[in-house]
């Protein structure tokens, strides 16, 4: 088999390949217009390979990028309702002033809405977990805005 490839518009990346029987050439099968688009290449070359400075390079690995998780913005009253009664009591009884002051900041009437995407809000939820005031498995439910 003889392999021929066609390049993308960049002239570097292979768009597709054609295999011809031994001794056959593209001009034996393709129109003159198509023949000019194909070049001889090694039998291992496939779509998405690249030819750079005469060297054949395998495709770059594709990296799957997950979209970042997006959380809602909630009112202070809605934020308070993200926690169970027992969690709220534990938070209010906490001796850690960072916990109690943050709780007041996020839940006081007239406070701005709470953006659950903010690192400071997520750090507060993580602090509640570290202080064992909230179970770790509740983190996602709280940040997703799921009321209790």
C-alpha positions in Angstrom: 0.0 0.0 0.0 1.1 3.5 -0.7 -0.3 6.3 1.5 -1.0 9.8 0.4 -2.3 12.7 2.6 -3.9 16.0 2.2 -3.1 18.9 4.5 -5.4 21.4 6.2 -5.2 25.1 5.1 -2.3 25.5 7.6 -0.2 23.3 5.4 1.1 21.4 8.4 -1.8 19.3 9.8 -3.0 16.2 7.9 -6.8 16.4 7.2 -7.2 13.0 5.6 -5.2 10.1 4.0 -5.8 7.8 1.1 -4.3 4.4 0.6 -3.5 3.1 -2.9 -2.5 -0.4 -3.9 1.2 -1.0 -4.4 2.4 0.8 -7.6 -0.8 2.8 -8.0 -0.6 6.6 -7.9 -3.2 9.3 -7.1 -3.3 10.4 -10.8 -4.5 6.8 -11.7 -7.7 7.3 -9.6 -8.2 11.0 -8.9 -8.9 14.1 -11.0 -6.0 16.4 -11.7 -7.4 18.9 -9.3 -7.5 16.4 -6.4 -4.1 15.0 -7.3 -2.4 18.3 -6.6 -3.8 18.3 -3.1 -2.2 15.0 -2.0 1.4 14.2 -1.0 3.1 10.9 -0.4 3.5 10.1 3.3 4.6 7.2 5.5 2.1 4.4 6.1 1.8 5.4 9.8 0.5 8.9 9.1 -3.1 9.5 9.8 -5.5 12.5 10.2 -4.3 15.2 12.6 -0.6 14.2 12.2 1.6 17.2 11.5 4.6 17.7 9.2 7.0 20.3 10.6 10.3 21.0 8.9 10.0 17.7 7.0 9.5 15.7 10.2 6.2 13.8 10.8 4.7 14.3 14.3 1.9 12.4 15.9 -1.2 14.4 16.9 -1.0 16.4 20.1 -3.0 14.8 22.9 -6.4 16.3 23.4 -7.1 17.6 26.8 -10.7 17.5 27.9 -11.5 20.7 29.8 -14.4 20.5 32.1 -16.3 23.8 32.3 -15.9 25.3 35.8 -18.7 24.7 38.2 -20.9 27.7 38.5 -22.8 28.4 41.7 -25.7 30.7 42.2 -25.9 34.0 44.1 -28.4 34.0 47.0 -29.9 36.5 49.4 -28.8 36.5 53.0 -32.0 34.8 54.0 -31.6 32.2 51.3 -28.0 31.6 52.5 -29.2 31.0 56.0 -31.7 28.4 54.7 -28.9 26.5 53.1 -28.0 25.2 56.5 -30.0 22.8 58.7 -31.3 24.0 62.1 -28.6 21.9 63.9 -25.9 23.3 61.7 -27.1 26.9 62.3 -27.2 26.3 66.1 -23.7 24.9 66.0 -22.5 27.9 64.0 -24.1 30.4 66.4 -22.6 28.5 69.4 -19.1 28.4 67.9 -16.3 29.9 69.9 -14.4 30.6 66.7 -15.0 34.3 66.1 -14.2 33.9 62.4 -17.1 31.6 62.1 -19.6 33.8 64.0 -18.5 37.1 62.4 -18.6 35.6 58.9 -22.1 34.1 59.6 -23.3 37.6 60.7 -21.7 39.2 57.6 -23.5 36.7 55.2 -26.9 36.4 56.9 -27.6 39.8 58.4 -30.7 41.7 57.0 -29.5 44.3 54.6 -26.3 42.5 53.7 -25.5 42.1 50.0 -26.4 39.0 48.2 -24.0 36.1 48.7 -22.2 34.9 45.6 -21.4 31.2 46.2 -18.7 31.4 43.6 -16.5 33.7 45.7 -13.4 32.1 47.2 -14.2 33.8 50.5 -17.6 32.2 50.7 -16.2 28.8 49.8 -13.5 29.3 52.4 -16.2 30.0 54.9 -18.0 26.8 54.1 -14.7 24.9 54.2 -14.0 26.5 57.7 -17.4 25.2 58.9 -16.4 21.7 57.7 -13.0 22.0 59.4 -14.6 23.1 62.6 -17.0 20.0 62.2 -20.0 22.4 62.3 -21.1 21.1 58.9 -20.5 17.6 57.5 -18.1 17.5 54.5 -20.6 15.7 52.3 -22.9 18.8 52.6 -20.4 21.1 50.9 -21.7 20.7 47.4 -25.3 21.0 48.4 -24.6 24.2 50.2 -22.6 25.8 47.4 -25.2 24.7 44.8 -27.8 26.7 46.7 -29.9 23.7 47.8 -32.0 24.9 50.7 -32.6 22.5 53.7 
